[in-house]
Amino acid sequence: MKLQTKIPIQKQDVKRIDYNSKIVVLGSCFSENIGNKLKYFKFQSTQNPLGILFHPKAIENLIVNAINKKEYSQNDLMFQNERWHCFDAHSSLSSIDKNEILKNLNLAILNTHQKIKDASHIFITLGTAWVYRFKESGKIVANCHKIPQKKFSKEILQVDEISDSLSAIIKLIRTVNRNVEIVFTVSPVRHIKDGFVENMQSKSHLISAIHKTIEKKKSACYFPSYEIMMDELRDYRFYSEDMIHPNKTAINYIWDKFLATWFLEETLPTLKEVDAIQRGISHKSFNENSKEHQLFLKNLNAKKTKLQEQFSFMKF
């Protein structure tokens, strides 16, 4: 008896990931889930240098600024609730110190420029097609930073607008890195604050725009994170308590699909070794001074040393 439908996902006939790959992960909060997995398994990865970016216009803006090495100044900041903010960045970069946020923004832009140039793979996760436009400047913002809503107008990006934005992202990236693999996906996180119908409308715009762009450009791929969540995991037991975000089980399930699709099989033994070390590091002993625990630590350090001799970038 079949109790679940499976989405057929073929291994990509493109450059796949191993431990020599350099990966950039951009986009919505689900990109953080994938980015955290890459970090845990010690891949060479960079995620969201300006924090979580939910919609395609915010990601396009980051790419434009990174490619052009934009230098942020006080004119790009606003002061709200005793902190300095930037409309281009997530509130995780906000600061009570104006000089600190400017320093972090400019370092992030330079770092992103270099990471895009060096990347073997760039994964972009789109969360929503709904955007907020700051009325005073007419600019679409990445984050409202709890500024009163009356200062913004809310609108939904149409399929053609999103497709144009994604095409611009691909073109910009290719100006500095012709050989990178670009992969789009849609976040399975439901943006219920926009409304149930509005969330589905938003996701449909994103999916349609991605496929329109890929079919036209033939220079990017798609990974069905959203479809896996909606079809294979169509049960609230795969959601966290807020009934909006995928829970740990769902994230692990989609990660396994991601591994099978995008990673070389030769990476799996190393990945398992890293996992064993990570579990060992988090292990709590009842008696840290026992001979058994000291032997355990010695063996753990030997495993670390062996891997670090093979992959010098790994840090535990």
C-alpha positions in Angstrom: 0.0 0.0 0.0 1.3 3.4 -1.0 0.7 6.1 1.7 2.6 8.9 0.0 3.2 10.2 -3.4 6.8 10.9 -4.4 8.1 13.7 -6.5 10.5 12.3 -9.1 13.8 14.3 -8.8 16.6 13.3 -11.2 20.2 13.9 -10.4 21.3 17.0 -12.1 23.4 16.6 -15.3 25.6 19.5 -14.3 28.5 20.3 -12.0 27.5 18.7 -8.7 28.8 19.5 -5.2 31.7 18.0 -3.3 34.0 19.3 -0.6 35.9 21.4 -3.0 32.8 23.3 -4.0 32.3 26.9 -2.9 28.6 27.5 -2.2 26.6 30.7 -1.8 23.1 30.5 -0.3 20.8 33.5 -0.5 17.2 34.3 0.2 14.4 33.5 2.6 14.5 31.9 6.0 14.4 28.4 4.5 17.7 29.2 2.9 19.0 29.5 6.4 17.9 25.9 7.1 19.9 24.6 4.1 22.8 27.0 4.9 23.0 25.7 8.5 23.1 22.1 7.2 26.0 23.1 4.9 27.8 24.8 7.8 27.2 21.8 10.1 28.7 19.4 7.5 31.7 21.8 7.0 31.2 22.6 3.4 32.8 25.8 2.1 29.6 27.9 2.2 28.4 31.5 2.7 24.8 32.4 3.6 22.9 35.6 3.5 25.6 38.2 4.2 22.9 40.9 4.6 20.6 38.6 6.5 17.4 36.9 5.4 16.0 38.4 2.2 12.4 37.3 1.4 11.6 38.5 -2.1 13.4 38.6 -5.5 13.8 42.4 -5.6 15.8 42.4 -2.4 18.0 39.6 -3.7 18.5 41.4 -7.0 19.4 44.6 -5.1 22.1 42.7 -3.1 23.6 41.2 -6.3 23.6 44.6 -8.0 25.3 46.2 -5.1 27.8 43.3 -4.6 28.8 43.3 -8.3 29.3 47.0 -8.3 31.0 47.1 -4.9 28.5 49.7 -3.5 29.9 51.7 -0.6 27.2 52.4 2.0 27.0 55.8 3.7 24.8 57.5 6.3 22.4 58.4 3.5 21.5 54.7 3.3 20.6 54.5 6.9 17.6 55.5 9.1 17.2 55.8 12.8 14.2 54.0 14.4 13.6 52.7 17.9 17.0 53.7 19.1 18.8 51.7 16.4 20.3 52.4 13.0 18.8 50.3 10.1 19.3 49.9 6.4 16.4 49.1 4.1 18.6 46.8 2.0 19.4 44.5 5.0 17.8 42.3 7.6 17.4 43.7 11.1 20.1 41.3 12.3 22.6 43.9 10.9 21.0 46.8 12.7 23.0 48.5 15.4 22.9 51.3 18.0 26.3 52.4 16.5 26.0 54.0 13.1 29.7 53.4 12.3 29.3 49.7 13.2 26.4 49.1 10.8 28.2 50.9 8.0 31.3 48.9 8.6 29.4 45.6 8.6 27.3 46.5 5.5 30.4 47.4 3.5 32.4 44.4 4.6 29.4 42.2 3.7 29.2 43.7 0.2 32.9 43.2 -0.5 32.7 39.7 0.8 29.7 38.9 -1.3 31.4 40.2 -4.4 34.3 37.9 -3.9 32.2 34.9 -2.9 30.1 35.3 -6.1 33.2 35.4 -8.2 34.6 32.3 -6.5 31.4 30.3 -6.2 30.8 27.0 -7.9 27.1 27.0 -6.9 24.7 29.7 -5.9 21.4 28.7 -4.4 18.6 31.3 -4.2 15.4 30.7 -2.2 12.4 32.9 -2.9 10.0 33.4 0.0 7.3 35.7 -1.2 6.2 37.9 -4.1 4.7 40.5 -1.7 6.8 43.6 -1.3 6.6 46.8 0.7 7.5 50.2 -0.9 8.6 53.1 1.3 6.4 56.0 0.3 8.9 58.7 0.9 11.4 57.3 -1.6 9.3 55.0 -3.7 11.9 52.2 -3.0 11.0 48.6 -2.5 12.6 47.5 0.8 14.1 44.3 2.0 12.9 44.8 5.5 10.5 47.3 7.2 12.4 47.3 10.5 9.1 47.9 12.5 8.7 51.3 11.0 4.9 52.2 11.1 3.1 50.4 8.2 1.3 53.6 7.1 4.7 54.7 5.7 4.7 51.8 3.2 2.5 50.6 0.4 2.1 46.9 -0.1 2.0 45.3 -3.5 2.5 41.9 -5.2 5.1 41.4 -7.9 3.7 40.1 -11.1 5.1 37.1 -12.9 6.8 39.2 -15.6 8.4 41.5 -13.0 9.8 38.5 -11.0 11.1 36.9 -14.2 12.8 40.1 -15.2 14.4 40.3 -11.8 15.6 36.7 -11.9 17.0 37.2 -15.4 18.8 40.3 -14.2 20.3 38.3 -11.3 21.5 35.5 -13.6 23.0 38.1 -16.1 24.8 40.0 -13.3 26.3 36.9 -11.7 27.5 35.7 -15.2 29.4 39.0 -15.6 31.9 37.9 -12.9 31.4 34.1 -12.9 30.5 32.4 -16.2 30.7 28.9 -14.9 28.8 29.0 -11.7 25.7 26.7 -11.3 22.6 28.8 -10.3 19.8 27.0 -8.6 16.4 28.6 -7.7 13.9 27.2 -5.2 10.8 28.4 -3.5 10.6 28.4 0.3 8.0 26.0 1.8 7.5 28.5 4.7 3.9 29.8 4.5 3.6 33.6 4.7 0.2 33.5 6.4 0.5 37.1 7.6 -0.2 38.0 4.0 -3.4 35.9 4.1 -4.0 32.3 3.1 -5.2 33.0 -0.4 -2.6 35.7 -0.8 0.2 33.3 0.2 -0.9 30.8 -2.4 -1.1 33.6 -5.0 2.4 34.7 -4.0 3.9 31.2 -4.3 2.3 30.6 -7.7 3.8 33.9 -9.0 7.3 32.8 -7.8 7.0 29.3 -9.3 5.7 30.6 -12.6 8.4 33.2 -12.9 11.2 30.8 -12.0 10.1 28.3 -14.7 9.6 31.1 -17.2 13.1 32.4 -16.6 14.7 29.0 -16.7 13.0 27.9 -19.9 14.0 31.2 -21.5 17.6 31.5 -20.3 18.5 27.8 -20.0 21.2 28.9 -17.6 19.8 28.0 -14.2 18.1 25.0 -12.4 15.2 24.5 -10.1 14.9 22.4 -6.9 11.4 21.7 -5.7 11.6 22.4 -2.0 8.1 23.9 -1.9 6.6 20.9 -3.9 8.2 18.4 -1.6 6.7 20.1 1.5 3.3 20.5 -0.1 3.0 17.1 -1.6 5.2 14.5 0.0 4.9 16.0 3.5 1.3 17.1 3.4 0.6 16.7 7.1 0.8 19.2 10.0 3.1 16.8 11.9 5.8 18.1 9.6 5.4 21.7 10.8 6.7 23.4 13.9 4.3 24.6 16.6 3.5 27.8 14.7 2.1 25.6 11.9 4.0 27.8 9.4 7.6 26.7 9.4 8.8 23.2 8.5 10.0 21.3 11.6 13.3 19.5 12.0 11.9 16.3 10.5 10.7 18.1 7.4 14.0 20.0 7.0 16.0 16.8 7.3 13.7 15.1 4.7 14.2 17.9 2.2 17.9 18.0 2.9 18.2 14.3 2.1 16.4 15.0 -1.2 18.8 17.9 -1.8 21.8 15.7 -1.1 20.6 13.0 -3.5 20.0 15.5 -6.2 23.0 17.9 -6.0 25.9 16.1 -4.2 28.4 13.7 -5.6 28.2 10.3 -4.1 31.9 10.5 -3.3 31.1 13.2 -0.7 28.9 11.0 1.4 31.6 9.1 3.4 33.2 12.4 4.3 29.9 13.9 5.2 29.3 10.9 7.6 32.7 11.4 9.1 31.9 15.1 9.8 28.6 14.1 11.3 30.3 11.6 13.6 32.7 14.3 14.8 30.0 16.8 15.3 28.0 14.3 17.4 31.1 13.6 19.4 31.8 17.2 20.1 28.2 17.6 21.4 28.5 14.5 23.5 28.2 15.1 27.3 30.1 12.7 29.5 29.0 11.7 33.0 32.6 11.6 34.1 35.0 13.8 32.1 38.0 12.5 34.0 37.3 8.8 33.3 39.7 6.8 31.2 36.9 5.9 28.8 36.2 9.6 28.2 39.8 10.5 27.7 40.2 7.7 25.2 37.0 9.0 23.4 38.5 12.5 23.2 41.8 11.2 21.9 40.0 9.2 19.1 37.8 12.2 18.3 40.9 14.5 17.9 42.5 11.9 15.7 39.4 12.0 13.5 39.5 15.8 13.3 43.2 15.8 12.4 42.7 13.2 9.7 39.9 15.3 8.1 41.7 18.6 8.5 44.8 17.2 6.8 42.6 16.3 3.8 40.5 19.5 3.9 42.5 22.4 5.5 39.4 24.7 5.5 37.5 22.6 8.0 37.4 24.1 11.5 35.7 22.3 14.4 
